């Protein structure tokens, strides 16, 4: 322990909570953060809230730093605007609807200390409403299939596993959840932060993919646990979330795939997204079908602007663990990550 304490004194950690009109969430979830995060400085980055968030923080939590952004630029721009104002070696980007647990920072700090290759790290994400189960946004670490569809250890589509200790490990993953994402300041700066064209949803997948394309690694640390409420900004049934998820995952493919793979994989995605749209029609969820259609139109409109963001650097070839998570789930009926047959 003395070695860790000495190291903590040298390493500056900042927990940064992005907020937009989330006074009720701050009141509910900030107490655990202030109680159990003694190793870090705590900040709220406010995206021009019009509710009582700022007054609440000043009155109830004067020890919490406040950074006031000029507008609501979503997750990506919100953090891009706020983080340059914070002096820290490690940022923890924490959603306002996350309850943290005692000593949650210690295993994360240990991973950064003992693993110099760790650039981005996430803890175990459990469901605040059903605490014995993994939560949708991140679970036990994120992956994608060949066509860019994301899934997690502990969560495939809407199938959420119970936490039976099966992921109490440290494992290299492909992407870390934006709900609770630790990353080195120097890496964030080298990557020029999040891509603000994403606005929200899957910008963390893009950030992690860009980091991996530069040779950095992303890890999951199961010894650290937090509980995520989820759906506080855009619920899973919100067509806008469908729009952003489908469009932004296409953006990530264009930006991060090896060039020879971009067009064949994107064309295949068009077909798969069409099938997803048909499925929404069969379910009577016509707004979600329309959201996929609009996502594609937005993608076509912005294709060349996104394509120009490709970096002339190393591109990781082994970016997926299965060719098609859609096939594995719907055809082979695989509902548990550990039952996937790795390609």
Residue pairs with C-beta under 8 A, 6 or more apart in sequence:
4 106
4 109
4 110
4 113
7 109
7 113
8 39
8 109
11 89
11 90
11 109
11 112
11 113
12 41
12 87
12 88
12 89
12 90
13 39
13 40
13 41
13 88
13 89
13 90
13 92
13 105
13 109
14 40
14 41
14 42
14 43
14 86
14 87
14 88
14 90
14 91
14 92
15 33
15 37
15 40
15 41
15 42
15 43
15 92
15 94
16 43
16 44
16 45
16 79
16 82
16 83
16 86
16 91
16 92
16 93
16 94
17 26
17 30
17 33
17 42
17 43
17 44
17 45
17 94
17 95
17 96
18 44
18 45
18 47
18 75
18 78
18 79
18 82
18 93
18 95
18 96
19 25
19 26
19 44
19 45
19 46
19 47
19 49
19 53
19 96
20 46
20 47
20 48
20 49
20 72
20 78
20 233
21 49
21 50
21 51
21 53
22 49
22 51
22 53
22 96
22 97
22 232
23 49
23 51
23 52
23 53
23 56
25 96
25 97
25 229
25 232
26 44
26 53
26 56
26 57
26 96
27 56
27 60
28 97
29 96
29 97
29 98
29 99
29 229
30 61
30 64
30 96
32 99
32 100
32 101
33 42
33 94
33 98
33 100
34 42
34 61
34 63
34 64
36 100
36 101
36 102
36 103
36 104
36 105
37 100
37 104
37 105
39 105
39 106
39 109
40 92
40 105
41 65
41 86
41 88
42 63
42 64
42 65
43 64
43 65
43 66
43 67
43 82
43 86
44 53
44 57
44 64
44 65
44 66
44 67
45 67
45 69
45 78
45 79
45 81
45 82
45 83
46 53
46 54
46 66
46 67
46 68
46 69
47 69
47 71
47 72
47 73
47 74
47 78
48 68
48 69
48 70
48 71
48 72
54 66
54 68
57 64
57 66
58 66
65 86
67 82
67 85
67 86
69 77
69 78
69 81
69 82
70 81
72 78
73 80
73 81
73 196
73 199
74 196
74 198
74 199
74 200
75 178
75 194
75 198
75 199
75 200
75 201
75 203
76 193
76 194
76 195
76 196
76 197
76 198
76 199
76 200
76 203
77 194
77 196
77 199
79 93
79 193
79 194
80 193
80 194
80 196
83 91
83 185
83 188
83 193
88 185
89 184
89 185
90 112
90 182
90 183
90 184
90 185
91 182
91 183
91 184
91 185
91 188
92 105
92 108
92 180
92 181
92 182
93 178
93 180
93 181
93 182
93 183
94 100
94 179
94 180
95 178
95 179
95 180
95 228
95 232
96 232
97 128
97 228
97 229
97 230
97 232
98 128
98 179
98 180
98 226
98 227
98 228
98 229
99 128
99 226
99 227
99 229
100 226
100 227
101 224
101 225
101 226
101 227
104 123
104 224
104 225
104 226
105 224
106 224
107 123
107 221
107 223
107 224
108 121
108 123
108 182
108 221
108 224
111 118
111 121
111 170
111 219
111 221
112 118
112 121
112 182
112 184
115 217
115 219
117 216
117 217
118 217
118 218
118 219
119 183
119 184
119 187
119 211
119 216
119 217
119 218
120 176
120 181
120 182
120 183
120 184
120 187
120 207
120 208
120 211
120 216
120 217
120 218
120 219
121 176
121 182
121 183
121 218
121 219
121 220
121 221
122 138
122 141
122 142
122 173
122 176
122 177
122 180
122 181
122 182
122 218
122 219
122 220
122 221
123 180
123 220
123 221
123 222
123 224
123 225
123 226
124 134
124 139
124 140
124 163
124 167
124 168
124 220
124 221
124 222
124 223
124 224
124 225
124 226
125 134
125 135
125 137
125 138
125 139
125 140
125 177
125 179
125 180
125 226
125 228
126 132
126 133
126 134
126 135
126 163
126 225
126 226
126 227
126 228
127 133
127 134
127 135
127 136
127 160
127 227
127 228
127 230
128 135
128 227
128 228
128 229
128 230
129 229
130 160
131 227
132 162
132 163
133 160
133 161
133 162
133 163
134 140
134 152
134 154
134 155
134 160
134 161
134 162
134 163
134 167
135 155
135 160
135 179
135 227
135 228
135 230
136 155
136 158
136 160
136 230
136 236
137 177
137 178
137 179
137 228
137 230
138 152
138 176
138 177
138 179
138 180
138 228
139 152
139 153
139 154
139 155
139 160
139 161
139 167
139 177
140 152
140 153
140 154
140 167
140 171
140 220
140 222
140 337
141 152
141 153
141 167
141 171
141 173
141 174
141 176
141 220
142 150
142 151
142 152
142 173
142 174
142 175
142 176
142 177
142 205
142 208
143 150
143 151
143 152
143 153
143 173
143 174
143 175
143 320
143 321
144 150
144 151
144 174
144 175
144 205
144 319
144 320
145 151
145 320
145 321
145 322
145 323
145 324
145 325
145 326
146 265
146 320
146 322
146 323
146 324
146 343
147 253
147 265
147 268
147 269
147 272
147 324
147 326
148 249
148 250
148 252
148 253
148 265
148 269
149 249
149 272
149 324
149 325
149 326
150 175
150 202
150 205
150 249
151 157
151 325
151 337
152 177
152 337
153 167
153 171
153 173
153 220
153 337
153 338
154 160
154 161
154 163
154 167
154 337
155 161
155 337
156 325
156 328
156 329
156 334
156 335
156 336
156 337
157 325
157 329
158 236
159 329
159 335
159 336
161 336
161 337
166 338
167 220
167 222
168 222
168 223
169 220
169 222
170 219
170 220
170 221
170 222
170 223
171 219
171 220
171 222
172 217
172 218
172 219
172 220
173 218
173 219
173 220
174 205
174 208
174 209
174 212
174 218
174 319
174 320
174 321
175 204
175 205
175 208
175 209
175 218
176 182
176 183
176 204
176 208
176 218
176 219
176 220
177 204
178 203
178 204
179 228
179 230
180 226
180 228
181 204
183 207
187 211
187 216
190 214
191 207
191 210
191 211
191 214
193 207
194 203
194 204
194 206
194 207
195 203
195 206
195 207
195 251
195 255
195 309
197 251
197 302
197 305
197 306
198 206
198 244
198 248
198 251
199 244
200 233
200 234
200 244
201 234
201 241
201 244
201 245
201 248
202 244
202 245
202 248
202 249
202 251
202 252
203 248
205 248
205 249
205 252
206 248
206 251
206 252
206 255
206 256
208 218
209 252
209 255
209 256
209 319
210 255
210 256
210 311
211 218
212 218
212 316
212 319
213 256
213 311
213 313
213 314
213 315
213 316
214 313
214 314
215 314
230 236
234 240
234 241
234 244
235 241
239 287
239 288
239 290
239 291
240 291
242 288
242 291
242 292
242 295
243 291
243 292
243 294
243 295
243 298
244 295
245 295
246 273
246 276
246 291
246 292
246 295
246 296
247 295
247 296
247 298
247 299
249 269
250 266
250 269
250 295
250 296
250 299
251 299
251 302
251 306
253 262
253 265
253 266
253 269
254 262
254 266
254 303
254 306
254 307
254 310
255 306
255 307
255 309
255 310
256 310
256 315
256 319
257 265
257 315
257 319
258 315
258 317
259 310
259 315
270 296
272 326
273 292
273 295
273 296
275 326
276 292
277 288
277 289
277 292
277 293
278 289
280 286
280 288
280 289
280 292
281 289
299 306
320 343
321 340
321 342
321 343
322 328
322 340
322 341
322 342
322 343
323 343
328 334
328 340
328 341
329 335
334 340
334 341
